[in-house]
Amino acid sequence: MRLVLQSFAVATFLLVASTLNAATFYVSTSGNDANTGSISSPFRTINKAAGVVKPGDEVLVRGGVYTGLVSIGSKGTASARISFRSYPGELAVIDGTGTAAGKDLVTLYRAEYVDFSGFEVRNATKIGVCGYASNNIRMTNNTVHSSVRNGIYFGYSAMGSSYDILIDGNHVYNNVLENQYQTMTGGGWAATVVVSRTDRSQITNNRVYANHGEGIDVLMSDNALVQKNVVYDNFSVGIYIDNGRYVTIDQNLIYSSGDNRFFRGGHPAAGIQMANETYSTQNLITNVNITNNVVVNTKWGFYYGNYETGGGLKNTRVANNSFYKATLSILDVNSDTHSNSVIENNVFYQVGGTAAKSAGSGVTYRNNNWYGNNAGTAAGSGDIYGDPKFVKAGGYTAEDYRIVSGSAASGKGADTLAIVKKDYFGTTRALPVDIGAHQLGTTTIVADTQAPTVPGNLRGVSGTSAISLTWNASTDNVAVAGYSVHRNGSVVANVTSTSWNDSNVAAGTSYRYHVVAFDAAGNRSSSSNIVDLALTASSVDTQAPTTPANLRVTGVTSSSASLAWNASSDNVGVVGYRIYRGGSAIATTSSLSWTDSGLNGGTRYSYYVTALDAAGNESANSQTVSATTTKVTGSAKKRSS
């Protein structure tokens, strides 16, 4: 007992010591990696901070635009995580513009117990945020857009090298630009948010939209949770399980607004799709639960494809989902070697498409609510044919797919309480179970049929790379839930605020915008006024600063050389100076002096300096000066490290 108590005391002491020793480092666009990293002496790059942090430390990145690749290999512990985040009240933007082609912009390589939060990551020439062989990572509340390939990717070539990954609360849009013109006709496009060969990954509360590849992919992974995401207007598939085991897909809203930029072969993306594609090793689908999802206006509502390796649905349950309107069949299960799988308690509300399709044995169909179409070979015991009475069928919010009193789905479900404990909205389910994603129970819902007022005074400001829209708020008898922004007749965004920036625009093109307000019941206002806007001509600063004059050596020691120079001028403003030693850049500074330390004694060094402006223009080289460090005597010999 004494040994146990002593061990506990030691562990407690180490935990407290770790917390007390935790440090906060700061990064700023005006900083210098030769600084100490304090708030008054910040680093210039996140990479520098990542190289010095220890368990329990925090890195706060001041607002501004940071160019260049970011690499984080930091290792925290379970009791002392390492955090990288934007400084409170400011937005740090990591921009891949100007980086080499085919480079991941933010990379976490063999990182452990790291949080990455509150950044905007944009214009990656490959992947926006990429995690390789990392574990216990929390990627939260970031905006990731305009990547050539994936928006967010976690995985590795070896199964299970990446584990305990949380991707939560991120906005991920306009990625997979490699396929923006749909030239990848043979396949091979990326998924926007993907976990590959991971264990215990969670993809939750994200908004994944307007991407030119699949929305969310669980690929060759075990024990994944995909929950409470809003996924819309993505190419090919909304949520895709490929070789996934022990996967839960729950409480997601998936839809197409009708924006045909993201259609594949004339159809919107499939809603939820499963298959076993072929890889060097396989991880065939088994033990998958798909529950409480709302899927609207898709190619297929739910689709299992027997292609490539195949293998069938194994121990899979598709239960208590609400599917509305598919351009093809709302349910399509290809024939395969299925076993011990059930499709039950779902609403299949079809408009204009074909009947459901299923083939082969191994899947049990029961207690589904069919409306507007024929169950075909997917008919089963306990099925209901009748109007589920959605609050607002055809809307784009989950609230539109609540059921009301008198619904054919009310109280007609099989007992799924062991698996489906709550509904989409978090209501605890009870017997009798309602069919679909909403458990009405004994609650009486009176449909709200009153639309919000029209958004007023839509106006816009054109910039050189984006168009900013603003409008006056609407009102509603209950509450305004949000606004749909229409560009050239198609919905390009659904927002809750009264402003929106459109960065997916091209120079030389005019765009027509209007805005529509909607409430939680799916009622929509009439259109706002229309505005026509185009990007303004670019006024890029291409003029470099003047050359720094009078570079001089102001002092030397056995291990350092101090330099000074006169200020440069610029048509906009000088933001710093770059110091070169022997022709290689070694540092930048915003001051007019700098000391090069850690040198060898009795050695001659050559230097020149250039000036920089905010646009990245660099002046011509100053004159070159030489400095010779003093010789080291026997008593003052530099200590080797």
C-alpha positions in Angstrom: 0.0 0.0 0.0 2.8 2.4 0.8 4.3 1.8 -2.6 1.0 2.5 -4.3 0.6 5.7 -2.4 4.1 6.8 -3.1 3.6 6.1 -6.8 0.4 8.1 -6.8 2.1 11.0 -5.0 4.9 11.0 -7.6 2.4 11.0 -10.5 0.5 13.9 -8.9 3.6 15.9 -8.3 4.7 15.4 -12.0 1.3 16.4 -13.3 1.2 19.6 -11.1 4.8 20.4 -12.0 4.0 20.0 -15.7 1.0 22.4 -15.4 3.0 24.9 -13.5 5.8 24.8 -16.0 3.5 25.3 -19.0 4.4 28.2 -21.2 2.5 30.4 -23.7 4.4 31.3 -26.9 3.2 33.9 -29.4 3.6 34.2 -33.2 3.1 37.4 -35.1 3.5 38.5 -38.7 5.8 41.2 -37.3 7.8 38.8 -35.2 11.2 37.1 -35.7 12.2 33.5 -35.1 15.3 34.8 -33.3 13.0 36.3 -30.6 12.0 34.7 -27.4 8.4 34.0 -28.3 6.9 36.2 -25.6 4.0 38.5 -26.4 6.4 41.5 -26.7 9.0 39.5 -28.6 7.0 37.0 -30.7 8.2 34.4 -33.2 7.5 34.9 -36.9 6.5 31.4 -37.8 4.3 28.6 -36.3 7.1 26.2 -37.3 9.4 27.9 -34.9 6.9 27.7 -32.1 6.2 24.0 -32.9 9.9 23.3 -32.5 10.2 24.7 -29.0 6.9 23.8 -27.3 6.8 21.1 -24.6 3.8 19.3 -23.0 1.2 21.7 -21.6 2.4 24.6 -23.7 0.1 26.9 -25.7 0.9 28.8 -29.0 -1.2 31.8 -29.7 -1.0 33.1 -33.3 -1.8 36.8 -33.8 -4.1 37.9 -36.5 -2.8 38.3 -40.1 -1.8 36.3 -43.1 1.0 33.7 -42.8 2.4 32.3 -46.0 4.6 29.2 -46.4 4.1 25.6 -45.3 3.4 24.8 -41.6 4.8 21.6 -40.1 3.9 20.4 -36.6 5.4 17.4 -35.0 4.9 18.4 -31.4 4.2 15.8 -28.7 2.1 16.6 -25.7 0.7 14.0 -23.2 -2.7 13.0 -22.1 -2.5 15.2 -19.1 -0.6 18.1 -20.8 -1.8 18.7 -24.4 -0.1 21.2 -26.7 -2.4 23.8 -28.2 -2.0 25.9 -31.4 -4.8 28.5 -31.9 -5.6 32.0 -33.1 -5.1 34.7 -30.6 -8.5 35.4 -28.9 -10.5 37.9 -31.0 -8.1 37.6 -33.9 -8.0 35.4 -37.0 -4.7 33.9 -38.1 -4.8 32.9 -41.8 -2.4 30.3 -43.2 -2.3 30.9 -47.0 -0.6 28.6 -49.5 -0.5 31.1 -52.3 3.0 31.0 -53.8 4.0 27.7 -52.3 5.3 25.0 -54.6 2.8 22.8 -56.4 1.7 19.6 -54.8 2.5 20.6 -51.2 0.3 20.0 -48.1 -0.2 23.4 -46.4 -0.5 22.4 -42.7 1.1 19.0 -41.8 0.9 17.2 -38.5 3.5 14.4 -38.8 3.8 12.0 -35.8 2.2 14.7 -33.6 0.6 13.6 -30.4 -1.9 15.2 -28.1 -2.1 18.4 -30.1 -5.0 20.8 -30.5 -5.2 23.0 -33.7 -8.1 25.5 -33.5 -9.5 28.7 -34.9 -7.4 29.1 -38.1 -8.3 29.9 -41.6 -6.4 27.6 -43.9 -6.6 28.4 -47.6 -5.2 28.0 -51.1 -3.2 24.8 -50.4 -1.5 23.4 -53.5 -2.4 19.9 -52.3 -4.1 19.2 -48.9 -5.2 22.0 -46.6 -4.7 20.2 -43.3 -2.9 16.8 -43.3 -2.2 14.5 -40.4 0.1 11.6 -40.9 0.8 8.9 -38.3 -0.5 11.2 -35.6 -2.6 10.4 -32.6 -4.8 12.2 -30.0 -5.3 15.2 -32.3 -8.2 17.7 -31.9 -8.8 19.7 -35.1 -11.6 22.2 -34.1 -13.3 25.3 -35.3 -11.2 26.0 -38.4 -12.2 27.2 -41.8 -10.5 25.3 -44.6 -11.1 26.2 -48.2 -9.7 26.4 -51.7 -7.4 23.4 -51.5 -6.3 21.6 -54.7 -7.0 18.2 -53.1 -8.5 17.3 -49.7 -9.6 19.9 -47.2 -8.8 17.8 -44.1 -7.1 14.4 -44.2 -5.9 12.2 -41.4 -4.3 8.8 -41.9 -1.2 6.9 -43.0 -0.1 4.1 -45.2 0.0 1.6 -42.2 -3.3 0.7 -40.6 -3.8 2.2 -37.2 -0.8 4.5 -37.2 -3.3 7.4 -36.9 -5.8 7.1 -34.0 -7.9 9.1 -31.6 -8.6 11.9 -34.1 -11.3 14.5 -33.5 -12.4 16.8 -36.4 -15.1 19.0 -35.0 -16.8 22.3 -35.7 -14.9 23.1 -38.9 -16.2 24.8 -42.0 -14.8 23.1 -45.1 -15.7 24.4 -48.6 -14.5 24.9 -52.1 -11.8 22.2 -52.0 -10.8 19.4 -54.4 -10.1 22.1 -57.0 -8.3 19.4 -59.1 -11.8 18.4 -60.2 -13.6 21.8 -60.3 -14.1 21.4 -64.1 -15.0 17.7 -63.6 -12.1 16.6 -65.8 -11.4 13.5 -63.6 -13.9 11.4 -65.5 -12.2 8.2 -64.6 -12.4 8.8 -60.9 -9.5 9.5 -58.5 -10.9 12.7 -57.1 -10.4 13.3 -53.3 -12.8 13.4 -50.5 -13.1 16.8 -48.7 -12.8 15.5 -45.1 -11.3 12.0 -44.9 -10.0 9.6 -42.3 -7.9 6.8 -43.9 -6.6 3.7 -42.0 -7.4 5.3 -38.7 -8.8 3.9 -35.5 -11.3 5.8 -33.2 -11.8 8.9 -35.4 -14.6 11.3 -34.9 -16.0 13.7 -37.5 -18.6 15.8 -35.7 -20.4 19.1 -36.0 -18.7 20.2 -39.3 -20.2 22.0 -42.2 -18.9 20.5 -45.4 -20.2 22.1 -48.6 -19.6 23.2 -52.2 -16.6 20.9 -52.7 -15.6 19.3 -56.0 -15.0 15.9 -54.4 -16.9 13.6 -52.0 -18.0 15.3 -48.7 -16.9 13.0 -45.8 -15.2 9.7 -46.3 -14.5 6.9 -43.8 -11.8 4.9 -45.7 -10.2 1.7 -44.5 -10.9 2.8 -40.9 -12.2 1.2 -37.7 -14.4 2.6 -34.9 -15.3 5.9 -36.7 -18.1 8.2 -35.7 -19.6 10.7 -38.2 -22.2 12.7 -36.4 -24.1 16.0 -36.5 -22.5 17.3 -39.7 -24.2 19.4 -42.3 -23.1 18.1 -45.8 -24.4 19.7 -49.0 -23.6 20.4 -52.6 -20.6 18.1 -52.9 -19.5 16.1 -55.9 -20.4 12.4 -56.2 -21.2 11.4 -52.6 -22.2 13.2 -49.4 -21.0 10.6 -46.8 -19.1 7.5 -48.1 -18.0 4.4 -46.1 -15.4 2.5 -48.0 -13.9 -0.6 -46.2 -15.1 0.7 -42.8 -15.6 -1.4 -39.7 -17.5 -0.5 -36.6 -18.7 2.8 -38.0 -21.6 5.0 -36.8 -23.2 7.6 -39.2 -25.7 9.5 -37.0 -27.7 12.7 -37.0 -26.3 14.2 -40.2 -28.1 16.5 -42.6 -27.2 15.7 -46.2 -28.7 17.5 -49.2 -28.3 19.1 -52.6 -29.6 22.6 -53.1 -29.8 22.0 -56.9 -26.4 23.7 -57.7 -25.4 21.7 -60.8 -21.8 22.7 -60.5 -21.5 19.7 -58.1 -23.6 17.3 -60.2 -22.0 14.1 -61.5 -23.4 12.9 -64.8 -26.4 15.1 -64.5 -27.3 14.0 -61.0 -26.6 15.4 -57.5 -24.3 13.5 -55.2 -25.5 10.3 -53.6 -26.6 10.8 -50.0 -25.0 7.9 -48.0 -23.0 5.4 -49.9 -21.2 2.2 -49.0 -18.8 0.0 -50.9 -15.6 -2.0 -50.7 -13.1 -0.7 -53.2 -9.9 -2.6 -53.9 -6.7 -1.8 -52.0 -3.4 -3.7 -51.3 -5.0 -4.8 -48.1 -8.8 -4.9 -47.3 -10.9 -3.9 -44.3 -14.3 -5.1 -45.5 -17.4 -3.4 -44.2 -18.9 -4.8 -41.1 -20.8 -3.6 -38.0 -22.0 -0.3 -39.4 -24.9 1.7 -37.9 -26.6 4.4 -40.0 -29.2 6.2 -37.9 -31.1 9.4 -37.6 -29.9 11.0 -40.8 -31.9 13.4 -42.9 -31.1 13.0 -46.6 -32.7 15.3 -49.2 -32.5 15.8 -53.0 -29.8 13.3 -53.8 -29.0 10.8 -56.6 -29.7 7.9 -54.3 -30.8 8.3 -50.7 -28.9 5.2 -49.5 -26.8 3.2 -51.9 -24.7 0.0 -51.5 -22.5 -0.7 -54.5 -21.2 -4.2 -55.4 -18.1 -3.0 -57.4 -14.4 -3.7 -57.2 -13.9 -6.1 -54.2 -17.6 -6.2 -53.1 -18.3 -8.3 -50.1 -21.8 -7.1 -49.1 -23.3 -5.5 -46.1 -22.2 -7.4 -43.0 -23.9 -6.7 -39.6 -25.1 -3.4 -40.9 -28.2 -1.5 -39.7 -29.8 1.4 -41.5 -32.5 2.6 -39.2 -34.7 5.6 -38.4 -33.5 7.8 -41.2 -35.6 10.2 -43.3 -34.9 10.1 -47.0 -36.6 12.6 -49.3 -36.5 12.7 -53.1 -33.8 11.0 -55.2 -33.3 11.5 -58.9 -32.7 7.7 -59.2 -34.0 5.2 -56.7 -34.2 6.4 -53.1 -32.9 3.1 -51.9 -30.5 0.9 -53.9 -28.8 -2.2 -52.5 -26.9 -4.1 -55.1 -26.9 -7.9 -54.9 -23.9 -9.3 -53.0 -23.0 -11.7 -50.2 -24.9 -9.7 -47.5 -25.5 -11.1 -44.1 -27.2 -10.2 -40.8 -28.1 -6.7 -42.0 -31.3 -4.8 -41.4 -33.0 -1.7 -43.1 -35.8 -0.7 -40.9 -37.8 2.3 -39.5 -36.8 4.6 -42.4 -39.0 7.1 -44.2 -38.6 6.7 -48.0 -40.4 9.7 -49.5 -39.8 9.7 -53.2 -40.7 12.4 -55.8 -40.4 11.6 -59.4 -37.6 9.0 -59.2 -37.7 5.2 -59.6 -38.8 2.6 -57.2 -36.5 1.2 -54.5 -34.1 -1.5 -55.6 -32.7 -4.4 -53.7 -31.4 -7.8 -54.7 -30.2 -10.9 -53.1 -30.6 -12.3 -49.5 -28.9 -11.3 -46.3 -30.7 -8.0 -45.7 -34.0 -7.8 -43.8 -36.4 -5.0 -44.7 -39.1 -4.1 -42.2 -41.2 -1.3 -40.8 -40.3 1.3 -43.4 -42.6 4.1 -44.4 -43.0 4.3 -48.2 -44.6 7.4 -49.9 -44.7 8.5 -53.5 -43.0 5.4 -54.8 -43.0 1.6 -54.8 -41.0 -0.4 -52.3 -40.4 -3.0 -55.0 -38.2 -5.8 -53.8 -37.4 -3.8 -50.6 -40.9 -4.3 -49.2 -41.0 -6.0 -45.8 -43.1 -6.9 -42.9 -44.6 -4.0 -40.9 -44.2 -1.5 -43.8 -46.4 1.6 -43.9 -47.7 3.2 -47.1 -48.8 6.8 -46.4 -47.9 10.4 -46.0 -45.3 10.9 -43.2 -46.5 14.5 -43.0 -43.2 16.3 -42.9 -43.4 19.9 -41.7 -42.0 21.2 -45.0 -41.1 18.5 -47.5 -38.5 19.9 -49.9 -36.8 22.3 -47.5 -33.1 22.3 -46.7 -33.2 22.2 -42.9 -33.6 19.2 -40.6 -36.6 20.9 -39.0 -38.4 20.6 -42.3 -38.4 16.8 -41.8 -40.0 16.7 -38.4 -43.3 14.8 -38.6 -46.6 16.3 -37.3 -49.7 14.8 -35.7 -51.4 12.3 -38.0 -48.2 11.2 -39.7 -48.3 7.7 -41.1 -44.8 7.2 -39.5 -46.1 7.9 -36.0 -45.8 4.9 -33.6 -45.3 2.3 -36.4 -41.6 1.5 -36.0 -39.9 -1.7 -34.9 -38.3 -1.6 -31.5 -34.8 -0.2 -32.2 -34.2 1.4 -28.8 -31.2 -0.7 -28.1 -29.4 1.0 -31.0 -31.3 4.2 -31.7 -31.6 5.8 -28.3 -32.2 9.4 -29.4 -33.6 11.0 -32.6 -31.9 13.6 -34.9 -32.9 16.4 -32.5 -31.6 14.7 -29.4 -35.0 13.6 -28.1 -34.9 10.3 -26.2 -36.9 7.7 -28.1 -39.5 5.6 -26.4 -42.0 3.0 -27.3 -43.9 3.1 -29.6 -41.0 4.1 -31.9 -41.8 6.5 -34.7 -40.4 5.8 -38.2 -37.8 8.3 -39.5 -35.3 10.6 -37.9 -37.8 12.4 -35.7 -39.5 10.9 -32.7 -42.8 12.8 -32.4 -44.1 10.7 -29.6 -47.1 12.3 -27.9 -46.0 15.8 -28.8 -48.4 17.8 -30.9 -46.7 19.9 -33.6 -48.7 22.6 -35.4 -47.1 23.4 -38.6 -45.7 27.0 -39.0 -46.8 28.2 -42.4 -45.9 31.9 -42.1 -42.8 32.9 -44.1 -40.3 35.5 -42.9 -40.3 39.0 -44.3 -38.2 39.8 -47.3 -34.5 40.6 -46.6 -34.0 44.3 -47.3 -31.5 46.5 -49.0 -29.2 43.8 -50.4 -25.9 45.6 -51.3 -22.4 44.5 -52.2 -18.8 45.6 -52.2 -16.5 44.4 -54.9 -12.9 43.6 -54.1 -10.0 42.3 -56.2 -10.5 38.7 -55.1 -14.0 38.5 -53.5 -17.4 40.1 -53.4 -18.9 41.0 -50.0 -22.7 41.0 -49.6 -24.7 42.6 -46.8 -28.5 42.9 -46.2 -31.0 44.0 -43.6 -32.4 41.3 -41.3 -35.8 39.7 -41.9 -38.4 39.0 -39.1 -40.7 36.0 -38.6 -43.6 35.0 -36.4 -41.4 32.4 -34.7 -37.8 33.1 -35.7 -35.6 33.5 -38.7 -33.4 30.4 -39.1 -31.1 31.7 -41.9 -30.7 33.1 -45.4 -30.1 31.5 -48.7 -27.7 33.4 -51.0 -28.5 32.9 -54.7 -25.9 33.6 -57.4 -27.0 33.5 -61.0 -30.2 31.7 -59.9 -28.6 28.9 -57.8 -28.1 28.7 -54.1 -24.4 29.2 -53.2 -24.6 29.5 -49.4 -27.0 29.1 -46.5 -25.9 31.4 -43.6 -27.3 32.6 -40.3 -25.8 36.1 -40.4 -26.8 39.1 -42.6 -23.5 39.1 -44.6 -21.5 36.8 -46.8 -18.3 36.9 -48.8 -18.1 35.1 -52.2 -14.5 34.2 -52.9 -15.4 31.6 -55.6 -15.6 34.2 -58.3 -13.5 35.0 -61.4 -12.2 38.2 -62.8 -14.0 39.6 -65.9 -17.4 38.0 -64.9 -20.5 39.7 -63.7 -22.6 37.9 -61.0 -26.3 38.4 -60.1 -27.2 37.9 -56.4 -30.4 37.8 -54.4 -31.2 36.6 -50.9 -34.1 34.6 -49.4 -34.9 34.3 -45.7 -36.1 31.0 -44.2 -37.4 29.9 -40.8 -37.1 26.6 -38.9 -40.3 25.2 -40.5 -38.8 25.7 -43.9 -41.0 28.7 -45.0 -39.2 31.0 -47.4 -39.6 34.7 -48.0 -39.8 36.3 -51.3 -36.6 37.4 -53.0 -34.7 40.4 -51.9 -33.7 43.1 -54.4 -31.2 41.9 -57.0 -27.6 43.3 -57.3 -25.1 42.7 -60.2 -21.5 42.8 -59.1 -18.1 41.9 -60.5 -14.5 41.9 -59.2 -12.7 45.2 -59.3 -9.5 45.4 -61.3 -6.5 44.2 -59.3 -4.2 46.8 -57.8 -1.4 44.6 -56.8 1.7 46.3 -55.3 4.6 45.3 -57.5 7.0 48.0 -56.6 9.9 46.9 -54.4 11.4 49.0 -51.6 14.6 51.0 -52.1 17.9 49.3 -51.3 19.0 49.6 -47.6 22.0 51.9 -47.5 25.1 52.2 -45.4 25.3 48.6 -44.2 28.0 48.5 -41.6 29.5 46.3 -38.9 29.0 47.9 -35.5 30.7 45.3 -33.3 32.2 41.8 -33.1 33.0 39.3 -30.4 34.4 35.8 -30.6 30.9 34.4 -31.3 28.9 37.3 -32.8 28.8 40.1 -35.4 26.5 43.1 -35.1 25.1 44.9 -38.1 23.2 48.2 -38.7 21.9 50.0 -41.9 19.8 53.0 -43.0 16.1 52.7 -43.5 14.6 51.9 -46.9 11.4 53.5 -48.3 8.5 52.1 -50.3 5.4 53.3 -52.2 3.2 51.5 -49.6 5.4 50.7 -46.7 8.5 48.7 -45.6 7.6 45.8 -43.2 11.0 44.3 -42.6 14.6 43.5 -43.7 16.1 40.2 -44.6 19.7 39.4 -43.6 21.9 37.2 -45.8 25.2 35.5 -44.7 27.4 34.0 -47.3 24.6 34.5 -49.8 21.9 32.6 -47.8 19.0 34.2 -46.0 19.4 33.6 -42.2 16.9 36.0 -40.6 14.3 38.8 -41.0 13.8 41.7 -38.6 11.6 44.9 -38.5 14.4 46.9 -36.9 17.5 48.6 -38.5 20.0 46.5 -36.7 20.7 42.8 -36.0 23.2 40.6 -34.2 24.3 37.3 -35.7 25.2 35.0 -32.8 26.6 31.5 -32.4 29.6 32.1 -34.8 33.0 30.6 -34.7 35.9 32.6 -33.4 38.6 33.9 -35.7 36.4 33.5 -38.8 35.5 35.9 -41.6 31.8 36.3 -42.5 30.1 38.3 -45.3 26.7 39.9 -45.1 24.2 41.9 -47.2 20.6 43.0 -46.4 17.4 43.5 -48.4 14.1 45.4 -47.6 10.6 43.8 -47.8 7.1 45.2 -48.2 3.8 43.6 -47.3 3.2 42.4 -50.8 6.4 40.3 -50.7 8.4 42.6 -53.0 12.1 42.5 -52.1 14.6 45.2 -52.8 18.0 44.9 -54.5 20.9 43.7 -52.3 22.7 46.3 -50.2 26.4 46.5 -50.4 28.3 43.5 -48.9 30.3 43.9 -45.7 32.6 41.5 -44.0 33.1 40.9 -40.3 35.9 38.8 -38.7 35.1 37.4 -35.2 37.9 37.7 -32.6 40.1 34.7 -32.0 39.3 32.5 -29.1 42.0 32.3 -26.4 42.6 29.1 -24.4 40.6 30.4 -21.3 37.7 31.7 -23.4 37.4 28.8 -25.8 33.8 28.3 -26.9 32.1 25.3 -25.2 30.9 22.7 -27.7 27.3 21.7 -27.4 
